[in-house]
Amino acid sequence: MQFRFILIQSLLIVFPVGLLSFSNVIWSSKNSTIVHLETGLLLDYVGLYRPSDTIIHNSVIFPMATETCYFLPLEAAVKIPSCNVTQRINKRALLGVIALGVGIINLGINTMNSIQIDNLHKQVDIIEKALSKFNKAIDIHEAKLVNIHMNQIKFVEQLQVTQQAINSLLPILDSHAKLLNKLKTDIVQLHNHFQRSFLALSINQIFHNQFNLNFLLPDDLHRVVYNIIEQGNLTFSNQYASIPLVEIITKLLVHQQVNFIPNSQKNNMNFKEIGHLVITNYFAVPQQQPTSFNVYKLLTVPFFHHNQSLQLSDMPQYWAINPVYDTTLEWYQPEEYGCNLQLMTTCRDTPPLRTITQDTCLGQILNQLPLTNCHMKSTSPMPFFLQQLTQNVWIVSAPRPIHCVKIPKTEYHPTHMQHIWTNNEPIIIPPVALVNVTPGYTIVCPRFTLVGRPNTTKNSSSLTILFNHKLVSSSTTVVDIYQHLTENTTWFKTNWSETSIETLLNHTHQPIAMPTLETYAPIHNWSSIRIVLIGLITTLFIIILNNYFFKQRYQRNK
């Protein structure tokens, strides 16, 4: 992978209409990463996005037996007698019907018995005549058997032994046949259990808005996938080369509907079959027009300023632009639209189309305007921030400059770090910087190591730098972003809500100052001994008075 810088300098004063060409230069190069030096914003190219404009649907039908009543909604289950567990039977009416049926059956049995008895008499006469003829035949055969040679008798005996052996094997073969039939039945039941388990799990995921094709058997899944490709006339680019085909088709699902169709009682020949479960799949196929959107993943780099970790706020997670019509798409929470843009640039729903305006921070950044609508937010401080942009280009952020060394890869040995630090080229990485590692070299830093990998792919990954004042040559190893971040700090302001919340949290974390109360000394500073003596004297005085009054009352009573 080759590394190259595309350096762009704004010339709005000299060329008032140069903004259109400026934008065309940015978005014309695909597979590139865009860096805005004044805000530390990164736009990493993800792929091409084509909105969907065609809906293809198909249905899968499952026969439902009485064992699958739990799949049905309650309203449908109540209408099917074999699935309605809440139905009550009138016992009195049932007993009358049973008694009437028993009487009719007895009458029919008696009539049939009379007819059968007459038939039996006739059959007995026929059998008696046949037995007499059979006895005569036996007598003739007995006379013939007397004349059979002894060897023939032995041969007959051997045949009898063989027949007995065959007869003894027949029960064994019969038991094996029953065992094989049982195994076949168990395999069919196991297959049905697995299919119903996958079906139940898949329906549960569908009801939780997690569309899938897990209810299909492998052969059916193969037919569905290639049917969608054929109907939608789909073609796939190289960016999907490592993704399974079934995963790509599953991502095109926008809606799934589950319906139950009960069988008609008149036409239902199989009483165990209660109906059919129909799952209808709706696929949104991307449009075939050549226009498409370039999708970028937005990454804000944290940096330190005045002992505070700051980061650009209010940025979407993903952003896309159509260079032909200058329309854009924004995803703040891609999951709401059924997107996983890092895996595939397809979405269940397409967000509203927008245009690049000057009222948003992102619009001001892309149009190279004063950053009046941009805000910062405070983040938790980290020892360092490290992010790979291309094969050999990294962005590094730390509280202070980092002292590193650049050495050939063949000379790097972790056990000889002292020799490495003294005999190689030193590099000072600013607090926020782009680091380009030369292939075949290694940049060793105190807490991390960056390795320059050889160019193994033909696809060139470019890096586009947006800035206003200075140019950087393509041979530069380190690009200082921190100096551009701190050149204009007038837009370093945080949202009022974030500032208020942070002030409130700091106020709640402060300890509460308790007011000091003045203490006064008692008027009489009695010692503990005096207090005890006064208590004893008072107690004795009360006892004496009580005794005196008791004696006076006793004498009066006498």
ChimeraX attribute file (.defattr): number of C-alpha atoms within 10 A of each C-alpha:
attribute: neighborCount
match mode: 1-to-1
recipient: residues
	/A:1	16
	/A:2	16
	/A:3	17
	/A:4	17
	/A:5	17
	/A:6	17
	/A:7	15
	/A:8	18
	/A:9	14
	/A:10	16
	/A:11	13
	/A:12	13
	/A:13	8
	/A:14	8
	/A:15	9
	/A:16	9
	/A:17	11
	/A:18	13
	/A:19	16
	/A:20	11
	/A:21	9
	/A:22	18
	/A:23	14
	/A:24	13
	/A:25	14
	/A:26	19
	/A:27	18
	/A:28	11
	/A:29	16
	/A:30	16
	/A:31	20
	/A:32	24
	/A:33	23
	/A:34	21
	/A:35	23
	/A:36	21
	/A:37	22
	/A:38	20
	/A:39	26
	/A:40	21
	/A:41	21
	/A:42	21
	/A:43	22
	/A:44	21
	/A:45	22
	/A:46	23
	/A:47	23
	/A:48	21
	/A:49	22
	/A:50	20
	/A:51	21
	/A:52	18
	/A:53	10
	/A:54	13
	/A:55	15
	/A:56	15
	/A:57	14
	/A:58	13
	/A:59	14
	/A:60	15
	/A:61	13
	/A:62	13
	/A:63	13
	/A:64	20
	/A:65	16
	/A:66	15
	/A:67	13
	/A:68	14
	/A:69	18
	/A:70	11
	/A:71	15
	/A:72	17
	/A:73	11
	/A:74	12
	/A:75	9
	/A:76	14
	/A:77	19
	/A:78	15
	/A:79	12
	/A:80	17
	/A:81	12
	/A:82	17
	/A:83	20
	/A:84	15
	/A:85	10
	/A:86	9
	/A:87	10
	/A:88	7
	/A:89	8
	/A:90	7
	/A:91	9
	/A:92	9
	/A:93	9
	/A:94	10
	/A:95	11
	/A:96	11
	/A:97	11
	/A:98	11
	/A:99	11
	/A:100	10
	/A:101	11
	/A:102	12
	/A:103	11
	/A:104	10
	/A:105	11
	/A:106	11
	/A:107	11
	/A:108	11
	/A:109	11
	/A:110	11
	/A:111	10
	/A:112	11
	/A:113	12
	/A:114	11
	/A:115	10
	/A:116	11
	/A:117	11
	/A:118	10
	/A:119	11
	/A:120	12
	/A:121	11
	/A:122	10
	/A:123	11
	/A:124	11
	/A:125	11
	/A:126	11
	/A:127	12
	/A:128	11
	/A:129	10
	/A:130	11
	/A:131	12
	/A:132	11
	/A:133	11
	/A:134	12
	/A:135	11
	/A:136	11
	/A:137	12
	/A:138	12
	/A:139	11
	/A:140	11
	/A:141	11
	/A:142	11
	/A:143	11
	/A:144	10
	/A:145	11
	/A:146	9
	/A:147	8
	/A:148	10
	/A:149	9
	/A:150	10
	/A:151	9
	/A:152	10
	/A:153	12
	/A:154	11
	/A:155	11
	/A:156	12
	/A:157	12
	/A:158	12
	/A:159	12
	/A:160	12
	/A:161	12
	/A:162	12
	/A:163	12
	/A:164	12
	/A:165	11
	/A:166	11
	/A:167	11
	/A:168	11
	/A:169	12
	/A:170	12
	/A:171	11
	/A:172	11
	/A:173	11
	/A:174	11
	/A:175	12
	/A:176	12
	/A:177	12
	/A:178	12
	/A:179	12
	/A:180	12
	/A:181	12
	/A:182	12
	/A:183	12
	/A:184	12
	/A:185	12
	/A:186	12
	/A:187	12
	/A:188	12
	/A:189	12
	/A:190	12
	/A:191	12
	/A:192	12
	/A:193	12
	/A:194	12
	/A:195	16
	/A:196	17
	/A:197	13
	/A:198	16
	/A:199	18
	/A:200	16
	/A:201	13
	/A:202	19
	/A:203	23
	/A:204	13
	/A:205	14
	/A:206	17
	/A:207	12
	/A:208	9
	/A:209	13
	/A:210	14
	/A:211	21
	/A:212	19
	/A:213	20
	/A:214	17
	/A:215	19
	/A:216	16
	/A:217	11
	/A:218	10
	/A:219	8
	/A:220	11
	/A:221	15
	/A:222	13
	/A:223	10
	/A:224	20
	/A:225	17
	/A:226	15
	/A:227	14
	/A:228	19
	/A:229	14
	/A:230	11
	/A:231	11
	/A:232	18
	/A:233	11
	/A:234	13
	/A:235	9
	/A:236	9
	/A:237	8
	/A:238	6
	/A:239	13
	/A:240	14
	/A:241	9
	/A:242	8
	/A:243	11
	/A:244	9
	/A:245	15
	/A:246	14
	/A:247	13
	/A:248	16
	/A:249	19
	/A:250	16
	/A:251	20
	/A:252	23
	/A:253	23
	/A:254	19
	/A:255	17
	/A:256	21
	/A:257	13
	/A:258	14
	/A:259	13
	/A:260	19
	/A:261	15
	/A:262	17
	/A:263	17
	/A:264	10
	/A:265	11
	/A:266	6
	/A:267	7
	/A:268	13
	/A:269	10
	/A:270	10
	/A:271	11
	/A:272	12
	/A:273	17
	/A:274	26
	/A:275	21
	/A:276	17
	/A:277	19
	/A:278	16
	/A:279	17
	/A:280	15
	/A:281	22
	/A:282	17
	/A:283	22
	/A:284	24
	/A:285	24
	/A:286	20
	/A:287	15
	/A:288	16
	/A:289	8
	/A:290	6
	/A:291	15
	/A:292	19
	/A:293	23
	/A:294	24
	/A:295	26
	/A:296	25
	/A:297	19
	/A:298	18
	/A:299	18
	/A:300	18
	/A:301	19
	/A:302	27
	/A:303	28
	/A:304	20
	/A:305	14
	/A:306	6
	/A:307	9
	/A:308	13
	/A:309	18
	/A:310	23
	/A:311	21
	/A:312	23
	/A:313	15
	/A:314	15
	/A:315	19
	/A:316	16
	/A:317	17
	/A:318	22
	/A:319	22
	/A:320	23
	/A:321	23
	/A:322	20
	/A:323	18
	/A:324	11
	/A:325	11
	/A:326	14
	/A:327	15
	/A:328	19
	/A:329	21
	/A:330	20
	/A:331	20
	/A:332	12
	/A:333	12
	/A:334	17
	/A:335	12
	/A:336	12
	/A:337	15
	/A:338	20
	/A:339	19
	/A:340	14
	/A:341	20
	/A:342	13
	/A:343	14
	/A:344	18
	/A:345	20
	/A:346	25
	/A:347	25
	/A:348	20
	/A:349	16
	/A:350	17
	/A:351	15
	/A:352	10
	/A:353	12
	/A:354	13
	/A:355	13
	/A:356	16
	/A:357	12
	/A:358	18
	/A:359	12
	/A:360	15
	/A:361	21
	/A:362	20
	/A:363	17
	/A:364	18
	/A:365	20
	/A:366	17
	/A:367	17
	/A:368	19
	/A:369	12
	/A:370	12
	/A:371	21
	/A:372	15
	/A:373	15
	/A:374	23
	/A:375	19
	/A:376	19
	/A:377	17
	/A:378	18
	/A:379	14
	/A:380	8
	/A:381	16
	/A:382	13
	/A:383	9
	/A:384	17
	/A:385	16
	/A:386	12
	/A:387	13
	/A:388	13
	/A:389	23
	/A:390	20
	/A:391	20
	/A:392	21
	/A:393	22
	/A:394	17
	/A:395	22
	/A:396	22
	/A:397	25
	/A:398	21
	/A:399	20
	/A:400	14
	/A:401	13
	/A:402	18
	/A:403	14
	/A:404	20
	/A:405	20
	/A:406	21
	/A:407	20
	/A:408	15
	/A:409	15
	/A:410	9
	/A:411	12
	/A:412	17
	/A:413	10
	/A:414	9
	/A:415	8
	/A:416	10
	/A:417	11
	/A:418	9
	/A:419	11
	/A:420	18
	/A:421	17
	/A:422	10
	/A:423	10
	/A:424	14
	/A:425	12
	/A:426	15
	/A:427	16
	/A:428	12
	/A:429	23
	/A:430	22
	/A:431	20
	/A:432	30
	/A:433	22
	/A:434	24
	/A:435	22
	/A:436	25
	/A:437	22
	/A:438	20
	/A:439	16
	/A:440	14
	/A:441	19
	/A:442	21
	/A:443	23
	/A:444	22
	/A:445	17
	/A:446	9
	/A:447	9
	/A:448	10
	/A:449	11
	/A:450	19
	/A:451	21
	/A:452	18
	/A:453	16
	/A:454	14
	/A:455	15
	/A:456	9
	/A:457	9
	/A:458	8
	/A:459	10
	/A:460	16
	/A:461	21
	/A:462	20
	/A:463	22
	/A:464	21
	/A:465	20
	/A:466	21
	/A:467	20
	/A:468	15
	/A:469	9
	/A:470	9
	/A:471	11
	/A:472	14
	/A:473	11
	/A:474	12
	/A:475	10
	/A:476	12
	/A:477	16
	/A:478	20
	/A:479	18
	/A:480	17
	/A:481	23
	/A:482	21
	/A:483	15
	/A:484	19
	/A:485	18
	/A:486	13
	/A:487	9
	/A:488	12
	/A:489	11
	/A:490	9
	/A:491	14
	/A:492	19
	/A:493	16
	/A:494	18
	/A:495	13
	/A:496	10
	/A:497	9
	/A:498	13
	/A:499	14
	/A:500	12
	/A:501	11
	/A:502	13
	/A:503	12
	/A:504	11
	/A:505	11
	/A:506	10
	/A:507	11
	/A:508	10
	/A:509	9
	/A:510	8
	/A:511	7
	/A:512	8
	/A:513	6
	/A:514	6
	/A:515	6
	/A:516	6
	/A:517	6
	/A:518	5
	/A:519	6
	/A:520	6
	/A:521	6
	/A:522	7
	/A:523	6
	/A:524	6
	/A:525	7
	/A:526	9
	/A:527	8
	/A:528	8
	/A:529	9
	/A:530	9
	/A:531	10
	/A:532	10
	/A:533	11
	/A:534	10
	/A:535	11
	/A:536	10
	/A:537	10
	/A:538	10
	/A:539	11
	/A:540	11
	/A:541	10
	/A:542	10
	/A:543	10
	/A:544	11
	/A:545	10
	/A:546	11
	/A:547	10
	/A:548	10
	/A:549	10
	/A:550	11
	/A:551	10
	/A:552	10
	/A:553	10
	/A:554	9
	/A:555	8
	/A:556	7
	/A:557	6
	/A:558	5
